[in-house]
Structure formats: C-alpha cells, structure tokens
C-alpha cells in the first residue's frame, strides 16, 4: 500500500469519526412530538379519567380526548445534533430552543412541578366552568398558595388554608385580603380567619390567626402570603390522567364533566379530540404545540378537533388529512358546536 493510499484511508476514518462525533454532540434544543391522547370519557389503568361522586351521572359514548405533546431533550439530557437535524426535516415534530421549555431561571424539577400544578389547577377550573355552565352553584374561596421565607406569615399560614375573613370581615377575593391588610400600619397586628384541616381525620376547622405586619417595598403593610382563587363544589369530581402536565386539557375536562352530568351522549358516538385552556366563566384560551397535538389526535382516530380560536391560523396550515377543525371560543360555544355536529342542525364554526 502506498503512503498516499494510507493517508487517504486514515483521513477517511478521521472524517468519519468527526462526523459521527459531531452527530452525537449534545445541542441545546428540545424535540416536540405528538404525545398520547386520553379519552376523558374513558379509563386510564382501570380508573375513570373523570369520576363524579355524589351527583347523578349519565351514560356516555364516543370520545372526548385530550391531547398532549411529548418532548425529548433538556438540561442534563440533551439531544444529539443528528436527532435535531432529523427533527427539522420531519413536519410532524418541532425542534425548539431549550429555553423555550426550560427557562434559564428555573430548574428542570421546577418546570415539572409547575406543569403538575398547572394540570391540577386546570382540573379545578374546568370543574368550575362545567358547573357554571350547568348553573350548579360553585363557591369561590381564597387559598394560601405559599408564604415567603422569613415573612411574618411563615409558619402561621399554610398552603391550602382557606382565608374566610380578615379582622372579622368576610373577604370575597385576593384583592379584598390585600386591601384589609394594608388598612394597617406596618407593625400592627392583623387577624386572619382561616379554615384548615385540624387532624388526621381530614376534618376542617376554623381558627383565628393573628399576624404582625411589616413594611413592604412600597412602605405599605404586608404579611408575606401569596394567595390564589379556588373553589368549593357541592360534590366531588376526581381525575386520573397519569403522567400529564400543563393547563391545556381544560376544555376537554369541562366537556367530559358536562357530558357525564347531562342525559344523552354529547359526541353522538364520534371520536372527538381537542385542546384549550379554560377559565371559570367558560372562556377557552390558546395553547402551544397545536401542530403536534393535531397529529396525535388523528393517529388516535379522531375526525374532529376542537381548536381554540387563537390557534386557528397555525392549525389550518398543518391540519392532517381527515381531521376537521372546529373553532371554539367558549365552553358554551363548544357544546353548541357538538350539538350541531350530532344533530346535523345548527352552525359549526370552522377555522379559516
């Protein structure tokens, strides 16, 4: 073998090694792909996705499926360059900068915890929206979310405590609580009336909790508590969705609850999927990953896809064959659209 031939062979091996190494080189991108779907009218691992206790329910049929997006990559588990390149040539998935999913100021664990909290919040809000749609009374309550470390409230108010009054005056929302506290001067005492669990039996008791205020950044009195609006329902609605996070299943949860609490199947036996955040008053909000969610829905057999109005423009350009897009802006509008699809009478708003 000549020296030139040997040189070419060695150079070829080096080039191949560099190419392979480069393809495996971790890159700060995340691959988003169609995730699993779950029928809110069905079961997951033998448990109903939606289970209503203490209220009459009715038989359902068909599917009202929530859709998800799966991701690959992220800090500590980065994808290789070759994986990212493949993603860029596959129109069913998306390759996005790592910071889109995992902001630098938050750890992976924090992002996952936030997704879990958003899912729990979406279930509660979806329940409130469904019951409001059915004109079933829902009581708004103020719950303690967290207390700031080193603040006067730390150790006195606990996450999950329900604030019912401040200085013996009933409070309607978080603004009312803040206003009541700021009527005091820093250093004065404010009395919270809270409901919390009193023991292992899970019973709830009401207690008065005095807290001495301090000055906040603007000089006004604060106690260092973060609050959120929650709800009390006249019966139990439990969810079982497995390892799914985020707020985007709100619409489908609301429709699933509504279907179970009303006579006759809402779907007419059809395989329907959809997505959208939900507000207590019934407004449907936009979500991310609409392209991947539509692909997942179609693969699962859905023929109709309930699409938030704000996502319609992106959805129209990527809708899979055989999937009909129905534009929704409110829970009431979604129900009317499904009624029209089932009966063949009425208007079915379309994305355009």
Secondary structure, DSSP 8 states (H G I E B T S, - for coil): --HHHHHHHHHHHHHHHHHHHHHHSEESEEEEEEEEEEETTSEETTEESEEEESS------SEEEEEEEEEEE-TTS-EEHHHHHHHHT-TTSEEEEHHHHS-TTS-HHHHHHHHHHHHHHHHHHHHHHHHHHTT--EEEEEEEEEE-TTSTTBTTB-TT-EEEEETTEE--SHHHHHHHHHTS-TT-EEEEEEEEE-STT--EEEEEEEEE-EE-TTS-EE--EEEEEEEEESSEEEE---S--SSTTHHHHHHHHHHHTSSS-SSTT-EEEE--EE-TTSBEE--S-HHHHHHHHHHTT-SEEEEEGGGHHHHHTT--TT-EEEEESBHHHHHHHHHHHHHS-S---B--
